[in-house]
Amino acid sequence: AQDEMMTIRWEEDGATRLMALQKGEVDQAMFVPPEDFYSIEEDEALTLLPVVNPNTFYLGMNATEEFSDAKVRRALALGINRQEFVDWYYPPYSEVASHFAPCSIPLACEGESWYEFDPEEGKKLLEEAGHPDGFETVIYYRDVYRVYLPEPTLVAEEIQYQLLENLNIDAS
């Protein structure tokens, strides 16, 4: 009997992994770029196998200064359109989280669901918290490619845009 052998090779760039797959240099490629999912589905020689990945992107706030007020934190939760992030920056088949943990985890989607997008309510909460004209803040993030967050800089820029547009919060 012939021994079967598998070779594993690492390619840092997702586009390079996809190209190796398309050229027949490899039989399987993991973590191809999300923007290539549709071209893989259209290629009769390839099969896309979506993986349920229980990753969740969290926006953390330091509970100092403006963020020490729960109304400010809730205003941000209401004033960020999470569906736009999923539609624009996440792989196909991703979904907006309705609870703290992904629903693919057993029992994770019990209890109250997360706030719906409501920037007008968010502005009211900011006013109640003493910030009728918004405020200035800074966004810190790691600029590291991850399958669950392939474009961290673009996501940070979108957060910056939505905070200003929806809540008049000027984030640098």
ABEGO torsion letter per residue (X at the ends): XBBBBBBBBBBABAAAAAAAAAAGABABBBGBBAAAAAAAAABAABBBBBBBBABBBBBBBBABEAAABAAAAAAAAAABBAAAAAAAABBBGBBBBABABBAABBGAABEBBBBBBBAAAAAAAAAAAGBAAEBBBBBBBBBBBBAABABAAAAAAAAAAAAAAAAGBBBX
